[in-house]
Amino acid sequence: MAGHRVAYVPAAELGNELFEAVDEKQLAKTISRYGRVDLLCTDELGHREHDRRGTS
């Protein structure tokens, strides 16, 4: 309503997407895409098992 760009991504999906981007050498492009939004909302931090690389 106020003209802000908002994105919602489940935390597990975001983590998986970032790890895949690393593997494909596309991390900068992926981060840039998320950097275009004004607010990035994530959820489900305690609901799913996450890749061990993201928890250390």
N, C-alpha and C positions, 0 to 999 in steps of 0.2 A: 504494500500500500504506500509506503514512504519512498519507494524507489530503491530499496536496498536489495542486493542480490544475496540470496540465502540458499545454501545446499544442505541437505540431510543425507548422511551416509552412515549406515551401521558401522560400528567400530571394527568389527571383524572384517567386513568388506573393505573398508579403507586400508586396514593393515595388509590384507591379502593383495590389494591392488598396488600398494607401494612396494611390497616385496617382489611382485611380478615385474614391476617397472624396473627395479634394481637388476633383476635377472636379465631383462631385455635391454638394459642400458637406456631406459627411457624415463629415469627418475626425474630429471629436471623438467621434462615436458609434463609429467603428471603433476608435479608440485605446482608448476605454473598454472595449470588448469584450475586447481583448487585455489590458487592465489588470486584468481579473478573474482571470487565471491567476497562479499563483505562479512558474512557470517557462515562458518562451517559448523554444523551441529552433528555430533556423534552420540551414539547411545549403545546400550547393551554391553558395557564394559565387563559386568560380572555375569553375564548370561551365557557366554560361549567360550570355548577354549580357543586361545589365541596361539599363533605361531610363537615358539619359544624365543625367536630372535627379537620379537617386539616386547618381551617382558623383562629383559635384562638391562 
